[in-house]
Amino acid sequence: MKAKHIPLEKLEEDPMNVRSEPNIDPTLVEDIKKGQIEPLIVRPKEGEDKYLVTVGSRRFTAAKAAGLDGLKCEIREDLEGEDAKAMYISCRENAGSEDLPTRDYRNAVKNALKIEGGDPHSEEVVSRVAGKLGLGRTTVIEHIKTLELDDEDFGWVLDAVEGELPLGLRALTKEHSDRSDAEKEAVKKRFGKSSEEIPNVVEESKEISSAGDVRSGSLGHGGAVNLSRRLKRFKELSDLEQGRVVLENIVAGNKATERIINAAEKRTEERNERRKKKSTPRGHKVAIKLDDDDYGLLRAYADSRDITSVNRAADSIVRQFLYDNVKGHPNITVGR
C-alpha cells in the first residue's frame, strides 16, 4: 500500500493504540529529522477530516518535537470505526517492544477479553487472545492472573510493577525522622497509625537491609504474577504486612515470594497470639475444704440468692471478701 504524506495537524493519537503514554525519545527526534524510514499506520477518524495514529505513536510524538510539518502514513480505510481491530494491530506491532510498559500489555489483554468474551481461563479464549494480540500464551495467562489485582484494593501492587510505589509504602523504607510531612501523613492515612508507631521495615527485614535501597526499585511483572497466585493468603494480611511483602519481593526477587508470604503469615499469627494473651484475663483455681456446718452455710447462702451452684456461691463470697477486705487495704499490693 502506497504511503501518503499527511500534515501533522490532521493526525491524532488513536485511543486504541496500546501505548498509553508515548515518551519523547531525544534519539528518535534527531533520527526523524534526518528522514522517516517506516510510514505510520493510520485510520480515518469517523466524521472528521483527520486520521488516528494506530501504529507509530512514538514517531508521531518525535515528529511534533522535531517541528516537522507532516509524516508518511499508510492509510487503513478498512479500520475506520473498527476499534477492536485497531487495538489488535497496534499490539501486534508493539509485541516484544522492551520500552512498552507492562501495564499497556495488561490493558490490551483486559480489553481483548472484553471483546472476545467467554471464560478468560479457558484454553480457547487464551489462545484466541494471544493470537490476535501477537503475544505468547504464557504471557497472556500471566496478565490474566495479575488482572485479579486490578481493583481499588490492590491496584497499588500493579503500580509497584512500574516502580510507582505509593507514598505511604515508600515511607516504610525510611526512619520516622527521615520521612517528609507528606510521607508521615500518607502513613497515617494508609495504616491508621501515626508515623512514630510504624517501623522502618527496611531495618526490620534482613532481606531488605542487606540488599540496599529499595526506593528506586519496582516489583516487576513476575512479582505481581507470584503475588496474584497467592492472592487469597495475601488478602488476609494486614495493610502493613502487605506493604512489607511487596517491598521484600522488590529486593529479594520473585523466587522468594513463597518464603516472604510464609514469614508474613508467621508474624501475623504471633502478633494475634500476643494480642489474645494480652486481652484474655488469666483464671486461677482455688480449692477450699469445708466441714459440714460451713458447707451448710454455703448452701443456705446459695439458696437465699437463687444461685444454683455451690461453687458459684463460693466464688461470689470470695470475690466479695477480697473486694471489701483486700483490694482497698493500704498495706496490701497485689501484683503478677
C-alpha positions as CSV (number, residue, x, y, z in Angstrom):
1,M,0.0,0.0,0.0
2,K,1.4,3.4,-1.0
3,A,2.2,5.8,1.8
4,K,0.8,9.3,1.7
5,H,2.2,12.5,3.3
6,I,-0.3,13.8,5.9
7,P,0.2,17.1,7.8
8,L,0.7,16.7,11.5
9,E,-2.4,18.9,12.3
10,K,-4.5,16.2,10.6
11,L,-3.1,13.4,12.8
12,E,-4.2,12.4,16.3
13,E,-3.3,9.7,18.8
14,D,-5.5,6.7,18.3
15,P,-7.3,5.9,21.6
16,M,-7.0,2.2,20.8
17,N,-3.2,2.5,20.5
18,V,-1.8,0.2,23.2
19,R,1.0,2.6,24.0
20,S,-0.8,4.8,26.6
21,E,2.0,7.3,27.1
22,P,4.4,7.7,24.1
23,N,7.5,9.3,25.5
24,I,9.7,11.7,23.7
25,D,13.0,9.9,22.8
26,P,15.7,12.5,22.0
27,T,17.5,10.0,19.8
28,L,14.3,9.3,17.8
29,V,13.7,13.1,17.5
30,E,17.2,13.5,15.9
31,D,16.7,10.4,13.7
32,I,13.4,11.5,12.3
33,K,14.8,14.9,11.4
34,K,17.1,13.1,9.1
35,G,14.3,11.3,7.4
36,Q,11.4,8.9,8.0
37,I,12.0,5.3,7.1
38,E,8.8,3.4,8.1
39,P,5.4,5.0,7.5
40,L,2.8,5.3,10.3
41,I,-0.3,3.2,10.1
42,V,-3.3,5.4,10.5
43,R,-7.1,5.1,10.1
44,P,-9.8,7.7,9.2
45,K,-11.4,9.4,12.2
46,E,-15.1,9.0,11.9
47,G,-17.0,12.2,11.0
48,E,-13.8,14.3,10.7
49,D,-11.2,15.0,8.1
50,K,-8.5,13.6,10.4
51,Y,-6.6,10.4,10.9
52,L,-5.8,8.4,14.1
53,V,-2.3,7.1,14.5
54,T,-2.8,3.4,15.2
55,V,0.9,2.4,14.9
56,G,3.8,4.8,15.2
57,S,2.8,7.0,18.2
58,R,6.4,7.4,19.3
59,R,7.4,8.6,15.8
60,F,4.4,10.9,15.7
61,T,5.5,12.4,19.1
62,A,9.1,12.7,17.9
63,A,7.9,14.5,14.7
64,K,6.0,17.1,16.7
65,A,9.0,17.6,18.9
66,A,11.2,18.0,15.9
67,G,9.0,20.6,14.3
68,L,8.1,18.6,11.2
69,D,5.1,19.6,9.1
70,G,3.9,16.1,8.3
71,L,4.7,12.3,8.1
72,K,4.4,9.5,5.6
73,C,1.4,7.4,6.5
74,E,-0.2,4.1,5.4
75,I,-4.0,4.8,5.5
76,R,-6.1,1.8,6.5
77,E,-9.6,2.7,5.3
78,D,-10.8,-0.7,6.5
79,L,-10.1,0.2,10.1
80,E,-12.5,3.2,10.2
81,G,-14.8,2.6,13.2
82,E,-13.1,-0.7,13.9
83,D,-11.7,-0.1,17.4
84,A,-11.1,-3.8,18.2
85,K,-9.1,-4.5,15.0
86,A,-7.1,-1.3,15.5
87,M,-6.1,-2.3,19.0
88,Y,-5.1,-5.8,17.8
89,I,-2.9,-4.3,15.1
90,S,-1.4,-1.8,17.5
91,C,-0.5,-4.6,20.0
92,R,0.9,-6.9,17.3
93,E,3.2,-4.2,16.0
94,N,4.4,-3.4,19.5
95,A,4.7,-7.0,20.7
96,G,8.2,-7.6,22.0
97,S,9.0,-3.9,22.4
98,E,11.1,-3.6,25.5
99,D,10.0,0.0,26.2
100,L,6.3,-0.7,26.2
101,P,5.2,-0.6,29.9
102,T,3.8,-3.8,31.4
103,R,0.5,-2.0,32.2
104,D,-0.1,-1.4,28.5
105,Y,0.2,-5.1,27.6
106,R,-2.0,-5.9,30.6
107,N,-4.7,-3.3,29.5
108,A,-4.6,-4.8,26.0
109,V,-5.3,-8.2,27.4
110,K,-8.0,-6.8,29.6
111,N,-9.7,-5.1,26.6
112,A,-9.3,-8.2,24.4
113,L,-11.0,-10.4,27.0
114,K,-14.0,-8.0,27.0
115,I,-14.1,-8.1,23.2
116,E,-13.7,-11.9,22.9
117,G,-16.0,-12.9,25.8
118,G,-16.1,-16.3,27.3
119,D,-14.1,-17.8,30.2
120,P,-10.8,-16.0,30.5
121,H,-9.2,-19.1,31.9
122,S,-10.2,-21.4,29.1
123,E,-7.6,-22.6,26.6
124,E,-9.8,-21.5,23.7
125,V,-10.1,-17.9,24.9
126,V,-6.4,-17.6,25.9
127,S,-5.3,-18.9,22.5
128,R,-7.6,-16.6,20.6
129,V,-6.5,-13.5,22.6
130,A,-2.8,-14.5,22.3
131,G,-3.1,-14.9,18.6
132,K,-4.9,-11.6,18.0
133,L,-2.6,-9.6,20.2
134,G,0.6,-11.3,19.0
135,L,1.6,-12.4,22.5
136,G,2.6,-15.8,23.8
137,R,0.0,-17.9,25.6
138,T,2.1,-17.9,28.8
139,T,2.3,-14.1,28.7
140,V,-1.5,-13.8,28.3
141,I,-2.1,-16.3,31.1
142,E,0.2,-14.2,33.4
143,H,-1.6,-11.0,32.6
144,I,-5.0,-12.6,33.2
145,K,-3.7,-13.7,36.6
146,T,-2.5,-10.2,37.5
147,L,-5.8,-8.7,36.5
148,E,-7.1,-10.2,39.7
149,L,-5.1,-7.4,41.4
150,D,-6.6,-4.7,39.2
151,D,-9.1,-3.2,41.6
152,E,-9.2,-0.4,44.2
153,D,-7.8,-2.6,46.9
154,F,-4.7,-3.9,45.1
155,G,-4.2,-1.6,42.2
156,W,-1.2,-0.2,44.1
157,V,0.5,-3.6,43.7
158,L,0.3,-3.2,39.9
159,D,1.6,0.4,40.2
160,A,4.6,-1.1,42.0
161,V,5.3,-3.2,38.9
162,E,6.2,0.0,37.1
163,G,8.2,1.3,40.1
164,E,5.4,3.7,41.2
165,L,5.3,2.9,44.9
166,P,2.6,4.7,46.8
167,L,3.9,7.4,49.1
168,G,2.9,5.5,52.2
169,L,4.7,2.5,51.1
170,R,7.9,4.4,50.2
171,A,7.8,5.8,53.7
172,L,8.2,2.3,55.1
173,T,11.8,2.3,53.7
174,K,12.7,5.3,56.0
175,E,13.0,6.1,59.6
176,H,10.3,8.2,61.1
177,S,12.7,11.1,61.5
178,D,13.7,10.9,57.8
179,R,10.1,11.0,56.5
180,S,8.7,14.1,54.9
181,D,5.4,15.6,56.3
182,A,3.6,14.2,53.2
183,E,5.0,10.8,53.9
184,K,4.0,10.9,57.5
185,E,0.5,11.9,56.6
186,A,0.4,9.1,54.0
187,V,1.5,6.6,56.6
188,K,-1.3,7.7,58.9
189,K,-3.9,7.6,56.2
190,R,-2.8,4.2,54.8
191,F,-2.1,2.3,58.0
192,G,-4.3,4.1,60.6
193,K,-1.4,4.8,62.9
194,S,1.0,7.7,63.5
195,S,4.3,7.6,61.7
196,E,6.1,7.1,65.1
197,E,4.2,3.8,65.5
198,I,5.0,2.4,62.1
199,P,8.5,0.9,61.9
200,N,11.1,1.2,59.2
201,V,10.6,-2.2,57.6
202,V,13.9,-2.0,55.8
203,E,15.8,-2.3,59.1
204,E,13.3,-4.9,60.4
205,S,13.9,-7.2,57.4
206,K,17.3,-8.8,56.8
207,E,16.4,-9.4,53.2
208,I,15.8,-5.7,52.5
209,S,18.5,-4.2,54.7
210,S,21.2,-6.4,53.1
211,A,20.0,-5.5,49.5
212,G,20.3,-1.8,49.8
213,D,18.0,0.9,48.7
214,V,14.5,-0.3,47.6
215,R,13.1,3.1,46.7
216,S,14.3,3.1,43.1
217,G,13.1,-0.5,42.5
218,S,10.0,-2.0,41.1
219,L,8.1,-5.2,41.8
220,G,8.3,-6.4,38.3
221,H,5.8,-8.4,36.3
222,G,6.9,-11.7,37.7
223,G,6.5,-10.5,41.3
224,A,2.9,-9.4,40.5
225,V,2.2,-12.8,39.0
226,N,3.6,-14.7,42.0
227,L,1.6,-12.5,44.4
228,S,-1.6,-12.9,42.4
229,R,-1.2,-16.7,42.7
230,R,-1.2,-16.3,46.4
231,L,-3.9,-13.6,46.5
232,K,-6.1,-15.3,49.0
233,R,-3.3,-15.5,51.5
234,F,-2.1,-12.0,50.6
235,K,-5.6,-10.6,51.3
236,E,-5.6,-12.0,54.8
237,L,-2.5,-10.0,55.8
238,S,-2.8,-6.5,57.4
239,D,-2.1,-3.5,55.2
240,L,1.3,-3.1,56.9
241,E,2.3,-6.7,56.2
242,Q,1.0,-6.4,52.6
243,G,3.3,-3.4,52.1
244,R,6.2,-5.2,53.7
245,V,5.7,-8.3,51.5
246,V,5.8,-6.1,48.3
247,L,9.0,-4.3,49.5
248,E,10.7,-7.6,50.3
249,N,9.7,-9.0,46.9
250,I,11.2,-6.0,45.2
251,V,14.6,-6.7,46.9
252,A,14.6,-10.4,47.4
253,G,13.2,-11.2,43.9
254,N,10.2,-13.2,42.7
255,K,11.6,-16.6,43.6
256,A,11.4,-15.6,47.3
257,T,7.7,-14.9,47.2
258,E,6.6,-18.1,49.0
259,R,9.2,-17.6,51.8
260,I,8.2,-14.0,52.2
261,I,4.5,-14.8,52.4
262,N,5.2,-17.5,54.9
263,A,7.2,-15.1,57.1
264,A,4.4,-12.5,56.9
265,E,1.8,-15.1,58.0
266,K,4.0,-16.2,60.9
267,R,4.4,-12.6,62.1
268,T,0.6,-12.2,61.8
269,E,0.0,-15.4,63.8
270,E,2.5,-14.4,66.5
271,R,1.0,-10.9,66.8
272,N,-2.5,-12.2,67.1
273,E,-1.4,-14.7,69.7
274,R,0.2,-11.9,71.8
275,R,-3.0,-9.8,71.5
276,K,-5.1,-12.8,72.5
277,K,-2.9,-13.4,75.6
278,K,-3.0,-9.8,76.5
279,S,-6.8,-9.4,76.1
280,T,-7.7,-12.7,77.9
281,P,-7.7,-12.5,81.7
282,R,-5.9,-15.3,83.5
283,G,-8.0,-17.6,85.7
284,H,-6.9,-19.2,88.9
285,K,-8.4,-22.2,90.7
286,V,-8.6,-22.2,94.5
287,A,-9.7,-25.3,96.5
288,I,-11.4,-24.7,99.8
289,K,-12.2,-27.6,102.2
290,L,-15.3,-27.0,104.3
291,D,-16.7,-29.0,107.2
292,D,-20.4,-29.9,107.2
293,D,-21.5,-26.8,109.1
294,D,-19.7,-24.4,106.8
295,Y,-20.9,-26.3,103.8
296,G,-24.5,-25.9,105.1
297,L,-24.0,-22.2,105.5
298,L,-22.7,-22.0,101.9
299,R,-25.7,-23.9,100.7
300,A,-28.1,-21.6,102.6
301,Y,-26.3,-18.6,101.1
302,A,-26.8,-20.1,97.6
303,D,-30.5,-20.8,98.2
304,S,-31.2,-17.3,99.5
305,R,-29.8,-15.8,96.3
306,D,-31.1,-18.3,93.8
307,I,-27.6,-19.4,93.0
308,T,-27.9,-22.9,91.5
309,S,-24.3,-23.9,92.1
310,V,-22.4,-24.2,95.4
311,N,-19.2,-23.4,93.5
312,R,-20.7,-20.2,92.2
313,A,-21.8,-19.2,95.6
314,A,-18.3,-19.8,97.0
315,D,-16.9,-17.7,94.1
316,S,-19.3,-14.9,94.9
317,I,-18.4,-14.9,98.6
318,V,-14.6,-15.0,98.0
319,R,-14.8,-12.2,95.4
320,Q,-16.8,-10.0,97.8
321,F,-14.4,-10.7,100.6
322,L,-11.4,-9.8,98.5
323,Y,-13.0,-6.6,97.3
324,D,-14.1,-5.5,100.8
325,N,-11.0,-6.5,102.8
326,V,-8.0,-6.8,100.5
327,K,-8.3,-4.6,97.4
328,G,-8.5,-1.3,99.3
329,H,-6.1,-2.2,102.1
330,P,-3.3,0.3,102.3
331,N,-0.6,-2.3,103.2
332,I,-1.5,-4.8,100.6
333,T,-0.4,-4.6,96.9
334,V,-1.4,-7.4,94.5
335,G,0.9,-7.9,91.6
336,R,1.5,-10.5,88.9
